[in-house]
Each structure stands twice: as C-alpha cells, then as structure tokens.
Amino acid sequence: MSQEVTKGAHENPLRGVKTYKIILPIVLGLAVVFYLVWKDYVPGTFAFVQWTWQSVLWLFVAILLMVGRDVGYIWRIRILSGEQLSFIQAFRVIMLWEFTSAITPSAIGGTSVAILYVNKEGLSVGHSSAVVMATSFLDELYFLLMFPLLLLIASPEKLFSIGGEPFTWGNALLWFAIVGYALKAIYVLILSYGFFVNPRGLKWLLLKLFKLPFLRRWKQGANQAGTEIVESSKEFRHKPFRYWLKAFLATFLSWCSRYWVANAIMLAFFDVHGHFLIFARQLVMWIMMLVMPTPGGSGLSELIFTRYLGEFLPVPASVLAGVAAVLALLWRLATYYPYLIVGVLLFPRWVKRHFLSKSGS
C-alpha cells in the first residue's frame, strides 16, 4: 500500500471540518429560496401550498423513500465488505460519508475520506479502498444504463425542453448531459479494465500519463489511485456474477428512491402528472449538481429544481417561481439537511472515539 494511503488512514478528519462549512450550505440554500420567492412574489402565492392530510401522507412517503435510499447504501456497502461491517457500522459509514459530501463541493464529494471511514470500522486500508472504488463504479454504472433507457422512453424533446421552448440539437442541456455521460463512460471503462483485466498495467499507464508536464502536479494522486485499483482488483476480480448483481440491485434501490422523492413532495400539494418525466429529469439534474462548486450543491440545487421541475406544477405562471422555490426548500429539507443534522451529532463522537481518545492515551 502506498505511504499516502496509509498515512491518510491515520489523519484526523476533524481538521478539515469547520463550523462555517456546516453553516454556509444552509445559508446559501435559504438565501436562494428567499430570493426566488421575493423576486417574483405575488400576493396569494403561499395560498397554493396548502397543508392537508394528503400533504402529511406524501411527505411521509418522501421520508420513506429517503430511508429506502439509505437502506440501499447500507445493504450495498455490507455486500461489498463481505458483510464484515455490521448494520450499525455500515449505517455509521454512510451517515459520515453523506455528511462529508454535504459540506464539500459536489464535484469533490465525500469519497476522499470515505476510505478512512471504512478503514476505522475494522477493514484493512486495501479492502477499504476497494469498497469505496466499487461503490463509485456501481453508481456510475447505474447512470450509464439508466440514461439511454430514459432517453428512449421520454425522448430528448421532453427531457431537455424547458418552459415550452422548442427543442434543437444545439440545446445546451443536451450537450451538457452528453459530455457528462461520455466522461462517466470513460471512467467506468477505465475502472472495469483496472478491476477485471490488467490493474498493474493501468497503474503503469496512469503514472506515464501523469508524467506529462501539465499533469505532473497530480502524479502523486495518480500513484495513489493506481495502487487503490490494484488492491481493488485483488478483492473483486474473481467475485461471481451474483455478487455484483446484488450490489447493483442495492445501488438501483438507492438511486431510484432518491429520484422519486421530488415526485412525492409535489404530490403532497398538487395533482401533478408526468411522473416518469420528472424522474428522468432528476437524472439530468444530477449531472449538473456534480460540477457545482458550492458545498453539497447548495443554492444552485434549489435554483435548478425551481427552473427544471417547476413547470410540472399546476399553478398560474405569475406564482410559479415562488411556489416552486417553496417546494425546492422542502425537497432539500428531505434530501440534504438531515445529513447535516445527523453528521453534526455523529461526527464529533466518531472522531473522539477513533482519534482523540487514542492520542490522549
């Protein structure tokens, strides 16, 4: 194992978590929602968001879907760990991972410290690296399989035309998705080659590539990634098909549960139609959120939700922006803020258990 990976497994992650990193995404998200409501506010806007028993029912369904998402993640990481992680340990890893993702830019996420979280639950550094890389592989594989399927069913015109605008093949969202899909496909092909065919050859190729002058500054990271791929291959290249099928089904459960949350929140207040299209558009939203520079995509996520899903709400155009912004806030309350809260409660105790108590002794 490389010295960098081993060293990373012993570094205290508390150093990278500051109070402002937790407060900032909350402030950004609320600020965007407030601005969207204020900018287009029309008296009577909030009258369209009426709380009824139907609202309670569908919001409860939204919560159940988020539970399904986490159950899928927990199930998957237990499968990938060879069930060496108990349910409680897997829950702890997933919550810490989601917390880290919530306070870092979406393009970075929590993967960089996920190996540490898994390792501290008792798995070796090599096995931890393999588990984390396999989760990334399965997430991208889900996208690669689902996106073309949704394109065939929903059609590009319905998926990328917003607000009744005519669809053209020069549509910016379409090309954004195509470029994102191509990058994900390349990533999955590289990981597949490294996992199942020639891991050491891939590491050698990475090191050669990152000797180029404009890539040399990332050579150390490439060496670490190559080492992780080699270790991952040892863990996974001889696993049976049934093993990967179970892990992918858990991935499928997680992502599908995540995408149906918005549908449930809309149904809490409105009789909306086009649920499959709403689901499909969230897949495109996820591409956009992956490159957002703000922590957890805060602010921009609310803006995209309002713009991209707002047109499904059966309300007058004069109040559409304000109503959509309110639902965007509820969507983030269900899918994002709980991980901040759980993380704030869980993370300090975890650090104290694995780092501070040891340094004190």
C-alpha positions as CSV (number, residue, x, y, z in Angstrom):
1,M,0.0,0.0,0.0
2,S,1.3,3.5,-0.8
3,Q,2.5,5.6,2.0
4,E,0.0,8.3,1.1
5,V,-3.0,6.0,1.5
6,T,-1.7,4.5,4.8
7,K,-1.0,8.0,6.1
8,G,-4.5,9.2,5.1
9,A,-5.9,6.4,7.2
10,H,-4.4,7.9,10.4
11,E,-5.1,11.6,9.8
12,N,-7.8,13.2,11.9
13,P,-10.6,14.4,9.6
14,L,-11.7,16.9,12.2
15,R,-9.1,19.3,11.0
16,G,-10.9,19.8,7.7
17,V,-14.4,20.3,9.3
18,K,-15.0,23.9,10.3
19,T,-18.2,25.5,11.6
20,Y,-18.6,27.7,8.6
21,K,-18.6,24.6,6.3
22,I,-21.8,23.5,8.0
23,I,-23.4,26.9,8.2
24,L,-22.5,28.0,4.7
25,P,-24.7,25.5,2.7
26,I,-27.7,26.2,4.9
27,V,-27.3,30.0,4.4
28,L,-26.8,29.6,0.6
29,G,-29.8,27.3,0.2
30,L,-32.2,29.5,2.3
31,A,-30.8,32.7,0.6
32,V,-31.6,31.3,-2.9
33,V,-35.1,30.2,-1.9
34,F,-35.8,33.6,-0.2
35,Y,-34.6,35.5,-3.3
36,L,-36.7,33.4,-5.7
37,V,-39.8,33.9,-3.7
38,W,-39.1,37.6,-3.2
39,K,-38.2,38.4,-6.8
40,D,-41.5,37.1,-8.3
41,Y,-43.7,37.4,-5.2
42,V,-47.4,37.9,-5.9
43,P,-49.9,38.2,-3.1
44,G,-51.6,34.9,-2.6
45,T,-48.5,32.8,-3.7
46,F,-48.4,30.8,-0.5
47,A,-52.2,30.0,-0.7
48,F,-51.3,27.4,-3.4
49,V,-49.3,25.5,-0.9
50,Q,-52.0,24.1,1.4
51,W,-51.3,21.6,4.2
52,T,-53.8,18.7,4.3
53,W,-53.8,15.1,5.4
54,Q,-52.7,14.3,1.8
55,S,-49.7,16.5,2.4
56,V,-48.8,14.6,5.5
57,L,-49.2,11.2,3.7
58,W,-47.0,12.1,0.7
59,L,-44.4,13.8,2.9
60,F,-44.2,10.6,4.9
61,V,-43.8,8.7,1.6
62,A,-40.9,11.1,0.8
63,I,-39.3,10.3,4.1
64,L,-39.7,6.5,3.5
65,L,-38.1,6.9,0.1
66,M,-35.1,8.6,1.8
67,V,-35.0,5.7,4.2
68,G,-35.0,3.4,1.2
69,R,-32.1,5.3,-0.3
70,D,-30.0,4.8,2.9
71,V,-31.1,1.2,3.3
72,G,-29.8,0.6,-0.3
73,Y,-26.5,2.2,0.5
74,I,-26.1,0.2,3.8
75,W,-27.1,-3.0,2.0
76,R,-24.5,-2.3,-0.7
77,I,-21.6,-1.5,1.5
78,R,-22.3,-4.6,3.6
79,I,-22.2,-6.7,0.4
80,L,-19.0,-5.1,-0.8
81,S,-17.3,-5.5,2.5
82,G,-18.1,-9.2,2.5
83,E,-20.5,-8.5,5.4
84,Q,-17.6,-7.7,7.6
85,L,-19.4,-4.4,8.5
86,S,-22.4,-4.8,10.8
87,F,-25.6,-2.9,10.1
88,I,-24.7,-0.3,12.7
89,Q,-21.1,0.1,11.3
90,A,-22.5,0.4,7.8
91,F,-25.0,3.0,8.9
92,R,-22.3,5.0,10.6
93,V,-20.1,4.9,7.5
94,I,-22.9,6.0,5.2
95,M,-24.0,8.9,7.5
96,L,-20.4,10.1,7.9
97,W,-19.9,9.8,4.1
98,E,-23.1,11.8,3.4
99,F,-22.2,14.4,6.0
100,T,-18.8,15.0,4.3
101,S,-20.5,15.2,0.9
102,A,-22.9,17.8,2.3
103,I,-20.2,20.1,3.4
104,T,-17.9,19.8,0.4
105,P,-18.4,20.9,-3.3
106,S,-20.4,18.3,-5.2
107,A,-17.5,17.8,-7.6
108,I,-15.4,16.6,-4.7
109,G,-18.0,14.8,-2.5
110,G,-17.1,12.7,0.4
111,T,-15.2,9.9,-1.4
112,S,-11.7,11.3,-0.5
113,V,-12.3,10.5,3.2
114,A,-14.7,7.5,2.7
115,I,-11.7,5.1,2.8
116,L,-10.8,6.4,6.2
117,Y,-14.4,5.9,7.5
118,V,-14.5,2.3,6.2
119,N,-11.0,1.6,7.5
120,K,-11.7,2.8,11.0
121,E,-14.6,0.3,11.2
122,G,-12.2,-2.6,11.0
123,L,-11.4,-3.2,7.4
124,S,-7.8,-3.1,6.0
125,V,-6.8,0.0,4.1
126,G,-6.6,-2.0,0.9
127,H,-10.1,-3.5,1.4
128,S,-11.5,-0.1,2.3
129,S,-10.1,1.4,-0.9
130,A,-11.7,-1.5,-2.9
131,V,-15.1,-1.0,-1.2
132,V,-15.1,2.8,-1.9
133,M,-14.0,2.4,-5.5
134,A,-16.6,-0.3,-6.1
135,T,-19.3,2.0,-4.8
136,S,-18.2,4.7,-7.3
137,F,-18.1,2.1,-10.1
138,L,-21.7,0.9,-9.4
139,D,-23.0,4.5,-9.1
140,E,-21.6,5.4,-12.5
141,L,-22.8,2.1,-14.0
142,Y,-26.4,2.9,-12.8
143,F,-26.2,6.2,-14.6
144,L,-24.7,4.7,-17.8
145,L,-27.5,2.1,-18.0
146,M,-30.4,4.4,-17.0
147,F,-29.7,7.5,-19.0
148,P,-30.1,6.0,-22.5
149,L,-33.1,4.0,-21.3
150,L,-34.8,7.2,-20.1
151,L,-33.9,9.0,-23.4
152,L,-35.6,6.2,-25.4
153,I,-38.7,6.3,-23.2
154,A,-39.0,10.1,-22.5
155,S,-37.4,11.4,-25.8
156,P,-34.8,14.2,-25.8
157,E,-37.5,16.8,-26.7
158,K,-39.4,16.2,-23.4
159,L,-36.3,15.7,-21.3
160,F,-34.4,18.9,-22.4
161,S,-37.0,21.4,-23.5
162,I,-37.9,23.7,-20.6
163,G,-40.9,26.0,-20.4
164,G,-42.3,25.1,-23.8
165,E,-39.1,26.2,-25.6
166,P,-38.6,24.4,-29.0
167,F,-36.0,21.6,-28.9
168,T,-33.0,21.8,-31.1
169,W,-29.9,19.5,-31.2
170,G,-27.9,22.5,-30.1
171,N,-29.7,22.5,-26.8
172,A,-27.1,23.4,-24.1
173,L,-28.6,21.0,-21.5
174,L,-28.5,18.1,-24.0
175,W,-24.8,18.6,-24.7
176,F,-24.1,19.1,-21.0
177,A,-25.6,15.7,-20.5
178,I,-23.8,14.1,-23.4
179,V,-20.4,15.4,-22.2
180,G,-21.2,14.2,-18.7
181,Y,-22.3,10.8,-20.0
182,A,-19.1,10.5,-22.0
183,L,-16.9,11.3,-19.0
184,K,-18.7,8.8,-16.9
185,A,-18.4,6.1,-19.6
186,I,-14.7,6.7,-19.9
187,Y,-14.4,6.4,-16.1
188,V,-16.3,3.2,-15.9
189,L,-14.3,1.7,-18.8
190,I,-11.0,2.6,-17.0
191,L,-12.2,1.1,-13.7
192,S,-13.5,-2.0,-15.5
193,Y,-10.2,-2.5,-17.1
194,G,-8.4,-2.0,-13.9
195,F,-10.7,-4.1,-11.8
196,F,-11.1,-7.1,-14.1
197,V,-8.4,-7.2,-16.7
198,N,-5.0,-5.6,-16.0
199,P,-4.7,-3.5,-12.8
200,R,-1.0,-3.2,-12.8
201,G,-1.0,-2.2,-16.5
202,L,-3.5,0.5,-15.8
203,K,-1.4,1.8,-12.9
204,W,1.7,1.9,-15.1
205,L,-0.4,3.8,-17.8
206,L,-1.6,6.3,-15.2
207,L,1.9,7.0,-14.0
208,K,3.2,7.5,-17.6
209,L,0.3,9.8,-18.4
210,F,0.8,11.9,-15.3
211,K,4.5,12.5,-16.1
212,L,3.3,14.9,-18.8
213,P,4.3,18.5,-17.8
214,F,0.7,19.8,-17.4
215,L,-0.4,16.8,-15.3
216,R,2.8,16.3,-13.3
217,R,1.4,18.1,-10.2
218,W,-1.2,15.3,-9.8
219,K,1.3,12.5,-10.2
220,Q,1.2,11.6,-6.5
221,G,-2.6,11.3,-6.6
222,A,-2.4,9.2,-9.7
223,N,0.0,6.8,-8.0
224,Q,-2.4,6.5,-5.1
225,A,-5.4,5.9,-7.4
226,G,-3.4,3.2,-9.3
227,T,-2.5,1.5,-6.0
228,E,-6.1,1.5,-4.9
229,I,-7.2,0.0,-8.3
230,V,-4.6,-2.8,-7.9
231,E,-5.9,-3.5,-4.3
232,S,-9.5,-3.4,-5.5
233,S,-8.7,-5.9,-8.3
234,K,-7.4,-8.4,-5.7
235,E,-10.7,-8.1,-3.8
236,F,-13.2,-8.1,-6.7
237,R,-11.9,-9.7,-10.0
238,H,-12.9,-13.2,-9.0
239,K,-16.3,-12.4,-7.4
240,P,-19.2,-14.2,-9.0
241,F,-21.9,-12.5,-11.1
242,R,-24.5,-13.0,-8.3
243,Y,-22.3,-10.9,-6.0
244,W,-22.3,-8.0,-8.5
245,L,-26.0,-8.3,-9.2
246,K,-26.9,-8.0,-5.5
247,A,-24.6,-4.9,-5.2
248,F,-26.1,-3.4,-8.3
249,L,-29.7,-4.0,-7.1
250,A,-28.8,-2.2,-3.9
251,T,-27.5,0.7,-6.0
252,F,-30.6,0.7,-8.1
253,L,-32.8,0.9,-4.9
254,S,-30.7,3.8,-3.6
255,W,-30.8,6.0,-6.6
256,C,-34.4,5.2,-7.7
257,S,-35.6,6.0,-4.1
258,R,-33.6,9.3,-4.2
259,Y,-35.2,10.4,-7.5
260,W,-38.8,9.6,-6.5
261,V,-38.6,12.0,-3.5
262,A,-39.4,15.0,-5.6
263,N,-42.5,13.3,-7.1
264,A,-43.8,12.6,-3.6
265,I,-43.2,16.2,-2.4
266,M,-45.1,17.5,-5.4
267,L,-48.0,15.1,-4.8
268,A,-48.2,16.4,-1.2
269,F,-49.7,19.6,-2.5
270,F,-50.7,19.2,-6.2
271,D,-52.2,16.8,-8.6
272,V,-49.2,16.5,-10.9
273,H,-48.7,14.4,-14.0
274,G,-45.7,13.2,-16.0
275,H,-44.1,11.4,-13.0
276,F,-41.7,9.3,-15.2
277,L,-40.5,12.5,-16.9
278,I,-40.0,14.2,-13.5
279,F,-37.9,11.1,-12.5
280,A,-35.9,11.3,-15.8
281,R,-35.2,15.0,-15.4
282,Q,-33.7,14.4,-12.0
283,L,-31.1,12.2,-13.6
284,V,-30.1,15.2,-15.8
285,M,-30.2,17.4,-12.7
286,W,-27.7,15.1,-11.0
287,I,-25.2,15.7,-13.9
288,M,-25.5,19.4,-13.3
289,M,-25.1,19.0,-9.5
290,L,-21.9,17.0,-9.9
291,V,-20.0,20.0,-11.1
292,M,-21.4,22.6,-8.6
293,P,-18.7,24.5,-6.7
294,T,-20.9,25.1,-3.6
295,P,-21.0,22.7,-0.6
296,G,-23.4,20.0,-1.3
297,G,-24.6,22.0,-4.4
298,S,-26.4,24.4,-2.0
299,G,-28.1,27.3,-3.6
300,L,-27.6,26.0,-7.2
301,S,-29.6,22.9,-6.4
302,E,-32.6,24.9,-5.3
303,L,-32.3,27.1,-8.4
304,I,-32.1,24.1,-10.8
305,F,-35.1,22.4,-9.1
306,T,-37.2,25.6,-9.5
307,R,-36.3,26.0,-13.1
308,Y,-36.2,22.4,-14.3
309,L,-39.1,20.8,-12.4
310,G,-41.3,23.9,-11.7
311,E,-43.1,23.6,-15.0
312,F,-44.9,20.4,-13.8
313,L,-46.7,22.4,-11.0
314,P,-50.4,23.2,-12.0
315,V,-50.3,26.8,-10.8
316,P,-50.6,30.2,-12.6
317,A,-47.4,31.4,-14.3
318,S,-47.4,34.5,-12.0
319,V,-46.8,32.5,-8.9
320,L,-44.9,29.5,-10.4
321,A,-41.4,30.7,-9.3
322,G,-42.4,31.3,-5.7
323,V,-44.3,28.0,-5.3
324,A,-41.5,26.0,-7.0
325,A,-39.0,27.7,-4.6
326,V,-41.0,26.6,-1.6
327,L,-41.1,23.0,-2.9
328,A,-37.4,23.2,-3.6
329,L,-36.8,24.0,0.0
330,L,-39.0,21.1,1.2
331,W,-37.1,18.8,-1.2
332,R,-33.7,19.9,0.3
333,L,-35.2,19.5,3.8
334,A,-35.9,15.9,2.9
335,T,-32.8,15.0,0.9
336,Y,-30.0,17.2,2.3
337,Y,-30.4,18.8,5.7
338,P,-31.0,15.5,7.6
339,Y,-27.4,14.5,6.8
340,L,-26.1,17.8,8.2
341,I,-28.0,17.2,11.4
342,V,-27.0,13.6,11.8
343,G,-23.4,14.4,10.9
344,V,-23.2,17.2,13.5
345,L,-24.3,14.7,16.1
346,L,-22.3,11.7,15.0
347,F,-19.1,13.1,13.6
348,P,-17.6,14.6,16.8
349,R,-18.3,11.4,18.7
350,W,-16.7,9.3,15.9
351,V,-13.6,11.5,15.9
352,K,-13.3,11.3,19.7
353,R,-13.6,7.5,19.6
354,H,-11.0,6.9,16.8
355,F,-8.6,9.8,17.2
356,L,-8.8,11.9,20.3
357,S,-9.1,9.1,22.8
358,K,-6.1,7.3,21.3
359,S,-3.9,10.5,21.3
360,G,-4.9,11.1,24.9
361,S,-3.8,7.6,25.9
